[in-house]
Amino acid sequence: MPGADPITSLSLVDRLSGLSSSEAAARLAAQGANILPRGASRSILSIVVETLKEPMLALLLLGGGVYLLLGDRAEALILLAFASFSVLMTVFQESRTEHVLAAMRDLSAPRAMVVRDGIVTRIAGTDIVVGDVMVLQQGDRVAADAVLLEAIDLEVDESLLTGESIAVGKRAAAPEEPSQYPRPGGDDQPCIFAGTIVTRGSGRALVTATGARSEIGRIGLSLATLADEPPRLRVETLRVVRLCGIGAGIVALAVVVLFGSLRGSWIDAILAGIAIGMSMLPEEFPVVLTVFLAMGAWRIAKAGVLTRRAAAIEALGAATVLCTDKTGTLTENRMAIAGLWLPGGETASIAGDIASQSAPFHALIDAGALASAPAAVDPMEIAFHQARAEIAGREAAAGWTLVHSYGLSEDLLAMSNIWRPDADGADCVVAAKGAPEAIASLCRLPEAEHRAMTAAVKAMAEQGIRVLGVARADTAPGDWPASQRDHAFRLLGLVGLADPVRQSVPAAIAECRRAGIRVVMITGDHALTARAIATQAGIEQGEVMTGQELAALDDAALALRLKTVSVFARVMPDQKLRIVDALKAAGEVVAMTGDGVNDAPSLKAAHIGISMGRRGTDVAREAAAIVLLDDDFGSIVRAVRLGRRIYDNIRKAMGFIFAVHVPIAGLALLPLLTGLPLLFGPIHIAILEMIIDPVCATVFEAECEEADIMDRPPRDSEARLFTWASIGWSVIWGGVGFLLLAAIFLIASLGSGLAEAQVRGMTFFALIGVIVALILASRSSSASLWQALRGGNPMLRYILAAIAGFAALTATLPWLAGILGFQSLHGIEIVVALATGTVLLVLLEQLKRLAARVALPAWLGRS
């Protein structure tokens, strides 16, 4: 830790009260935020530079240059204006995406526990400053370089800095420690480093370096270097755009050569080639994907779910199995005493007034509170203290002094506290609580009493109640035995504690069932308790497998049992990884929840790792692709729903792009094939792109979900976004529109006697009608046209209003019509243009019904 001050100078900071809020704010202003060096976000200038490399923009600029050579400044300026508008729109969209991603990074920034004004408080890791006293607990990711003031059985994983996978032990620094500390690595060091993980124990540490001055910052390590593999959707989309671009380039070049050779006008040939290239290039695909995924992450965050990897959005819609823990996810993580049992067989079901119970029940609760930590943090111990206070109106420890404690051990799942009464001469009390089997062992119960207690435990567990045994012993003051087994305990009874199921869970699980998603509960609780909670939550009836049974099965046997198991009980954290791997091997797409350090491997292995945002450890959050900000199972289901909606809308937008380019490209090619005058030039294609781009990037992104979105099975995770069937169906839709337009164009050109400018204007506005029809028909794959039109999408209204406004201005302003090569339209021509869109819309609705009847893979479909 080069440059760190010695402990003697840093000891000026009070180790108990830490920094004051005002001093911390002053240091934050002077030192800057605790942010690691990271790749700079894209500036507006860099976005502009990238935009200028786009083929569509190059074609616009080339067209503007050609018009300047022809001396047509008006059309040249319009094309350049469209190019500028395209740049501005792209900059707006990309900047919006950058802001959304920045907000996501802020949400995912690690948190830190520090002492401020004498109070332990959780702050953003970015706000930590030199001189802060950090409070470290198992599972935390260290937020800054620091010197240890206290270390209780503390071990830290420094593999991020050293590459060594074995955790190293730490010790508190002595006052005479030198100012120069060793680099990361090695046992028995007094310093810890930002980015490392506390794997065991606890402690307090004084911050000595933050941000770029920390060890991890000094070597330039940052989150920006941990680039994830690009989502499959992006790779597939770029491949299609590249192939379409090559095809458009070949066709455009052929048009230039043929047009120039046959008609002798090479300038017109170049303009025709540019128009063809622009009409065939689906440059909207990358924009759609970027905007949809960024806005999708933002929408999911609003639902209480942080998406840390874009690929998770894609995977959400394909999830087939959702593995969830119980406490805090399905339940409220709030324990309350729900039932009591005495060795004589008396029972009490607690429903409200616990103080009304008889004295033996009060003694049972009193002993349970004495066996708990005085400053309880465990929900069950908090429940004991609350119940004791309700009975006696005072704290359980009032009138007593804690003099010795026995902790839990692997061979005895019970804990005991020895209390000395304040009254002189009285014996000390030893209060114990723990697993019923352990308490029975401490009390050395006879066989008959043991059977009675076991029956009572089973009866409570079947109600979904977690059961603890409570015992008491008296002992004279003096030297305490080395083991709690050496006390003469007598059984006081059993206490049942319940963690109620969240109210939203049964409906959410029922929704998962309708959506074809199987919910599997994995918990460390007793099998009967787990089965009861699963039943209350609405998880399908199935087998219950314990961790012991799981350990006895080989992989083949486990694969067979997985099909029928819905609850895993008494499961150790390391067994979760085996469950995930077995489900993946069976072809399932697995979403997995977890919150502890030991859950990280299974979270990383799952297709969709889901960490708890409130109670989850930093390492679990980093291993996960999704973080639940409210730890609520219902949020997972909302995320699945949103993930399906996002994927549906991406497919709608992509299908629309394929379909809309068919009539545009067809009308650009048709005059060349028939020998008629050119219909559209680059300026017309540019105008159409100004309609298509915002439609794809905003209208479809904001589209509401399908009515049956959670009533259909998950999509195949290996299904491609672009299939020959989906592309073919899009071409059919666009082809129907082209046939209508071709008929209008040919009849108007050959048999109506209309001037060329009138034909161009009528065909252009008919094409806009076709585009609007494709937009409206593409909004829903299942709803009727009327239902789709009634759906709330304000972006659609804005776009349609803009299209109508542009059409009205062009039809009524002669100078604008002249620039575009139009003439003012008469009534019949306007009616024909409007009727084209209406007729196409009706035809497309009939095609959708046909597709539904004969099970055709409509491009709006989910295959």
Buried (B, 14 or more C-beta within 10 A) or exposed (E): BEEBBBBEEBEEBEEEEBBEEEBBEEBBEEBBBBBBBBEEEBEEEEBBEEBEEBBBBBBBBBBBBBBBEEEBEEBBBBBBBBBEBBBEBBBEBBBBBBEBBEEBBEBBBBBBBBBBEEEEEEBBBBBBBBBBBBBBEBBBBBBBBBBBBBBEEBBBBBBBBBEEEEBBBBBBBEEEBEBEBEBBBEEEBBBBBBBBBBBBBBBBBBBBBBBBBBBBBBEEBBBEEEEEEEBBBBEBBBEBBEEBBEEBBEBBEEBBEBBBEEBEEEEBBBBBBBBBBBBBBBBBBBBBBBBBBBBBBBBBBEBBBBBBBBBBBBBBBBBBBBBBBBBBBBBBBEBBBBBBBBBEEEBBEBEEEBEEBEEBBBBBBBBBBBBBBBEBEEBBBBBBBBBBBEBBEEEBBEEBEEEBBBEEEEEBBBBBBBBBBEEEEEEBBBBBBBBBBBBBBBBEBEEEBBEBBBEBBEBBBBBBBBBBBBBBBEBEEEEBEEEBBEBEBEBBBBBBBBBBBBEBBBEBBBBBBEBBBBBBBBBBBBBBBBBBBBBBBBBBEBBBBBBEBBEEBEEEEBBEBBEEBBBBBBBEBEBBBBBBBBBBEBEBBBBBBBBBBBBBBBBBBBBBBBBBBEBBBBBBBBBBBBBBBEBBBBBBBBBBBBBBBBBBBBBBBBBBBBBBBBBBBBBBBBBBEEEBEBBBBBBBBBBBBBBBBBBBBBBBBBBBBBEEBBEBEBBEBEEEBBBEBBBBBBBBBBBBBBBBBBEBBBEBBEEBEBEBBBBBBBBBBBBBBBBBBBBBBBBBBBBEBEEBEEBEBEBBEEBBEEBEEBBEEBBEEEEBBEBBBBBBBEEEBBEBBBBBBEBBBEBBBEBBEEBEEEEBBBBBBBB
